[in-house]
Amino acid sequence: MKQYIGLDVSIKETAISIRQDGKRIWRGKCASDPQLLAAVIRKRAPYAWRVVFETGPLS
């Protein structure tokens, strides 16, 4: 059961999308803080296989 995480990073907030088996299973936002992001990912995607970032000036 592989889960894939997409992060769209901005200064204040990061949008998070989690997919499994080609379907989105969760989407949300949290503050752009590494500890908070890690906590959300651990809680919502315990089987994370790959994390990808949106490319842009803040990537």
C-alpha positions in Angstrom: 0.0 0.0 0.0 2.1 2.9 -1.3 1.0 6.5 -0.6 2.2 9.5 -2.6 2.3 13.0 -1.2 2.3 16.3 -3.1 3.3 19.5 -1.4 2.5 23.0 -2.7 4.7 25.2 -0.5 4.1 28.9 0.1 5.5 31.2 2.8 2.7 30.7 5.3 0.9 27.6 4.3 1.6 24.3 2.5 -1.2 22.5 0.7 -0.9 18.7 1.0 -2.4 16.1 -1.3 -2.2 12.3 -0.5 -2.9 9.7 -3.1 -3.2 5.9 -2.9 -4.0 3.5 -5.7 -4.4 6.5 -8.1 -7.1 8.1 -5.9 -6.8 11.1 -3.6 -7.5 10.0 -0.1 -6.8 13.3 1.7 -6.3 16.9 0.9 -5.6 19.8 3.4 -3.3 22.6 4.5 -1.0 23.3 7.4 1.5 26.0 8.3 4.8 25.8 6.4 6.7 24.4 9.4 8.8 21.3 9.0 7.7 19.8 12.3 4.0 20.4 11.5 4.4 19.0 8.0 6.1 15.8 9.3 3.3 15.3 11.9 0.6 15.6 9.3 2.3 13.3 6.9 2.9 10.7 9.7 -0.7 10.9 10.7 -2.4 10.9 7.3 0.1 8.9 5.2 1.8 6.2 7.4 2.7 4.3 4.2 4.3 7.3 2.4 6.4 6.1 -0.5 7.3 9.3 -2.3 6.9 13.0 -1.6 7.0 15.5 -4.4 7.1 19.3 -4.4 5.5 21.8 -6.8 8.2 23.5 -8.8 8.3 27.2 -8.5 10.2 30.1 -6.8 9.7 28.7 -3.2 10.6 25.1 -4.1 
